[in-house]
Amino acid sequence: MAQAVAKGAREIADTTVIIKRAFDTQVEDLIACDGLVIGSPEYLGYMAGAVKDLFDRTYEVLRGHQRIFRKPVAMFVSAGNDGSGALRNMERICIGYQFKKVQEAIVSKGPVTDVILALCEELGRIMAAGCGTDIF
């Protein structure tokens, strides 16, 4: 799903796309980006531990930071169940960061299909275009 988001974003001119695993993402990465798409598998009705770790490591440092305030964010979840628990908690945490949710999340229930991948590409295009034109 992340690769599909990146593929869509790369279709927009003058867009730089960086895909990072949550464990490899640092405070500086969140400050430097113009917008972000956060994705996670659903494990036991919750986001992946690595995504939670990213939030835990960066929240206190970034709380109230002017470069984070209203930063555009979108999310996706690959769910074995319904994805609602993982998504709900990711969205709640993003509210704490004061990110600006600019698109509804994509939730893949069960195997990731071509339809889901097409939606992810569209999400990438919208995020890139919105960030590139300061619509968000």
C-alpha positions, 0 to 999 in steps of 0.5 A: 500500500505504501508503494502505491501511495508513493507511485501516485505521489511521484506522478505529480511534478516536482514531488519528492517522495520518501518512504521510511519505516516507522523505526527509521523515522526521526523527529527531523523527518517529521519536521522536514516533510510538507505532508505525510501519509502514515500507514500500518498493518492492524495487529490485534485491533491496534496499529503496529508497535513500530508506528506506536513507537514512532509516535512515542519517540517524537510526540514530546519533542514535537508537541506545539512545534510550529513546523508540525502544527496543521501539517497535512496527514492521511492514513492507511491501514491493512486490516485482518479484521475491520481496521477500526481500532488501529485507525481510531487510535492513529487518528487520535494520536494525530489530533494530539500532534495537531496534524491536519487530516486532509483525506479519509483513510483507506482501510483494506479489509483482508487481502490488498486488492487492485482496487485498494492499490488504485485508491492508494495511488489516488491518495498519493496524487492528492497529497502531493498535489495538495502539498505542492500547491499549498491547498492543504 
